Amino acid sequence: MKTTALVVTSAFVMSAAVPVFAQSHQQQLACAWTAGNCLDEAKILGKRIVEIKNEIARNADNSSEEVKKLEKKLQDAMGELKRVEDEN
């Protein structure tokens, strides 16, 4: 009886944990943010801003459409960072 209960409980726990592993990057950020890890989110956004700036510098000679897309991503990331900093 104990073995059956243990197997059933283990199966239930594993089925509940599966959605955590199947999250996208944005969903993981949202989950971390709601758990109170805003400082980690600010660090992640800071790194993303640096990466986007580096990519803009590398693509400065390429098509202006690509640079405009990257600048839009940069503005969005900076807005998110400002929002996170204002909440703290």
Phi, psi and omega in degrees: 000317180295322180296318179297316179296321179294318179295315180296316179296318179297317179297319179295315181296318180293322180292330178285334182275340184302316180299334179295322181281341184262023182271151173281172181299317180297320180293323177295320177298317180296321179295316179295322181294317181289339178278358177095018180262051184293328179295321177296321180295321178296320178295317180297316179295321178299317178296320180295322178297316179298318179297318180295318178299319178296320179293323176297317180297321179291327184262012183300328181274348182275196185299142180290335178296317179296319179295320178297320178297317180294321178295324177295317177299321180296314179298319179297315180295320179293323176296318177296318180297318178298320179297316181295318180293324179292330181286336181273000000 
